[in-house]
């Protein structure tokens, strides 16, 4: 896996964490270029991602140990095409008893992880103003 790919995940994860939009192992990130799916490992902490936390696969053969939200990411790519998905848990966005693998928190689709994170940040700021 290219170092730039991992660096994009590290930057996105640190940004979400530093803004209080994820904590612990909340949230997940993925990219799909039309062939290769990169997605965070289930249980990884976005604040401290490393190379082993970013898994490689395809939409038809996703990596084992992928995020519990894998199906939600794959569905977005099948619907919208190549891009990136960021999932965060801004304060107050996750209902009590929300089940893993079902929509909860905040999701953003964009052409890159940086843009997906920026979309979540914009949405959170707009809701709080």
C-alpha positions in Angstrom: 0.0 0.0 0.0 1.3 3.4 -0.9 2.5 5.6 2.0 0.4 8.5 0.8 -2.7 6.4 1.2 -1.9 5.7 4.8 -0.9 9.3 5.4 -4.3 10.4 4.2 -6.0 8.1 6.6 -3.8 9.2 9.5 -4.4 12.9 8.7 -8.2 12.4 8.5 -8.4 10.4 11.7 -6.3 12.8 13.7 -8.4 15.7 12.4 -11.7 14.0 13.5 -10.2 13.2 16.9 -8.7 16.6 17.5 -12.1 18.2 16.9 -13.8 15.9 19.3 -15.8 14.1 16.5 -14.5 10.6 17.5 -13.1 9.1 20.6 -11.7 5.6 21.2 -12.5 3.2 18.4 -15.5 5.3 17.1 -15.8 6.1 13.5 -14.2 4.7 10.4 -12.7 5.8 7.0 -12.5 4.4 3.6 -11.6 5.1 0.0 -12.4 3.4 -3.3 -10.7 4.3 -6.6 -13.0 2.2 -8.7 -10.9 -1.0 -8.2 -9.2 -0.9 -4.8 -11.0 -0.5 -1.5 -9.1 0.8 1.5 -10.9 0.8 4.8 -10.0 1.0 8.5 -9.8 -2.1 10.6 -12.7 -2.8 13.0 -11.7 -1.5 16.5 -8.9 0.8 15.2 -8.6 4.2 16.8 -8.7 7.0 14.3 -6.5 9.1 16.5 -3.6 6.7 16.2 -3.9 4.9 12.8 -0.9 3.0 11.5 -0.3 1.0 8.4 -1.8 -2.2 9.8 -5.1 -0.4 10.5 -5.8 0.4 6.8 -6.9 -2.8 5.0 -7.0 -3.4 1.3 -9.7 -5.3 -0.7 -12.3 -4.7 -3.4 -16.1 -4.1 -3.2 -16.7 -7.7 -4.1 -14.0 -9.1 -1.9 -13.6 -6.7 1.1 -10.9 -7.4 3.6 -11.7 -9.5 6.6 -11.5 -7.5 9.8 -12.9 -4.4 8.0 -14.9 -1.8 9.9 -18.3 -3.0 11.2 -19.8 -0.3 8.9 -18.3 -2.0 5.8 -21.7 -2.6 4.2 -22.6 1.1 4.5 -19.4 2.1 2.9 -19.7 -0.4 0.0 -23.4 0.7 -0.6 -22.3 4.3 -0.9 -19.6 3.4 -3.5 -22.0 1.2 -5.5 -24.5 4.1 -5.5 -22.1 7.1 -6.1 -18.8 5.7 -7.6 -15.2 6.2 -6.6 -14.4 8.5 -3.7 -14.0 8.5 0.1 -16.3 8.0 3.1 -15.7 9.4 6.6 -17.9 8.4 9.5 -17.7 10.2 12.8 -19.7 10.5 16.1 -20.2 14.2 16.8 -21.6 14.8 20.3 -25.3 14.0 20.4 -25.3 12.2 17.0 -25.5 8.6 18.1 -28.8 7.5 19.6 -28.8 5.3 22.7 -28.7 1.6 21.6 -27.6 2.3 18.0 -26.5 -1.0 16.5 -23.1 -1.4 14.7 -23.6 -1.7 11.0 -26.7 0.5 10.9 -26.5 4.2 10.1 -25.6 6.4 13.1 -23.5 9.4 13.7 -22.4 11.5 10.7 -21.3 10.2 7.3 -19.8 12.1 4.4 -19.0 11.1 0.9 -16.5 13.1 -1.2 -13.7 12.8 -3.7 -11.1 12.5 -1.0 -10.8 11.8 2.7 -9.8 15.4 3.4 -12.9 16.6 1.7 -15.2 14.1 3.4 -13.8 15.1 6.8 -14.3 18.8 5.9 -17.9 18.1 5.0 -18.5 16.5 8.4 -16.8 19.5 10.1 -19.0 22.0 8.1 -22.1 20.1 9.0 -21.3 20.0 12.7 -20.5 23.7 12.7 -23.7 24.6 10.9 -25.8 22.6 13.3 -24.2 24.2 16.3 -24.6 27.8 15.1 
